[in-house]
Amino acid sequence: MKVFYENYSLEKGISGENALLTNEKFVLDLFYEFLDESLELEQDSFLGIIDENNTTLQFIALEDKWLVEIPNPPSLINYQMYVNYGEECIDLIKECFAFGKVKVFPDMVKVDIMNESLDDVLYK
């Protein structure tokens, strides 16, 4: 799998166009940097993994939770869910590496991101 990320608190990252072929340990080490309590993680920092089918799973830091998303261009009807803790993201990353590809998780819902938000879908 490949990884891309932007950690605005540390001012470092790898663009999606330059995603790095890597292994589970490297991705987990990067994500643990996001969870470093000595830094205040800036909102909208993100990490994504791309599997061999070019399917992406990304984790986006929000104010008090994480948005987990599988983008689906060009339709922009993406699978999304929230998780409350970074450790839950770690578990999802491990599960994708164990499965060998990005997968849709049971709590994910389809969101037409051009017309609605995940909150709109969850709280209709």
Residue pairs with C-beta under 8 A, 6 or more apart in sequence:
1 21
1 22
1 27
1 49
1 50
1 51
1 52
1 96
1 97
1 101
2 19
2 20
2 21
2 22
2 49
2 50
3 14
3 19
3 20
3 22
3 26
3 27
3 30
3 47
3 48
3 49
3 50
4 13
4 14
4 15
4 16
4 18
4 19
4 20
4 47
4 48
4 50
5 13
5 14
5 30
5 45
5 46
5 47
5 48
6 12
6 13
6 45
6 46
7 13
7 30
7 33
7 34
7 41
7 45
7 47
8 42
8 44
8 45
9 39
9 40
9 41
9 42
9 45
10 33
10 39
14 20
16 48
16 50
16 56
19 48
19 50
20 26
23 97
24 93
24 94
24 97
27 47
27 49
27 93
27 97
28 90
28 93
28 94
30 47
31 47
31 59
31 86
31 89
31 90
31 93
32 90
34 41
34 45
34 47
34 61
34 86
35 41
35 86
35 87
41 61
42 61
43 61
43 62
43 63
44 60
44 61
45 60
45 61
46 58
46 59
46 60
46 61
47 58
47 59
48 56
48 57
48 58
48 59
49 56
49 57
49 58
49 93
49 96
49 102
50 56
50 102
51 96
51 100
51 101
51 102
52 101
53 101
53 102
55 70
55 101
55 102
56 70
56 71
56 102
57 68
57 69
57 70
57 92
57 93
57 96
57 102
58 68
58 69
58 70
58 71
59 66
59 67
59 68
59 89
59 92
60 66
60 67
60 68
60 69
62 82
64 84
65 82
65 83
65 84
66 82
66 83
66 84
66 85
66 86
66 88
66 89
67 80
67 81
67 82
67 118
68 80
68 81
68 82
68 83
68 89
68 92
68 105
68 108
69 78
69 79
69 80
70 78
70 79
70 80
70 102
70 104
70 108
71 78
72 78
72 79
76 112
76 113
76 114
77 110
77 111
77 112
77 113
78 110
78 111
78 113
79 104
79 108
79 109
79 110
79 111
80 108
80 109
80 111
80 113
80 118
80 121
81 105
81 107
81 108
81 109
81 118
82 118
83 89
83 92
92 105
95 103
95 105
96 102
96 103
109 118
109 121
109 122
110 121
111 117
111 118
111 120
111 121
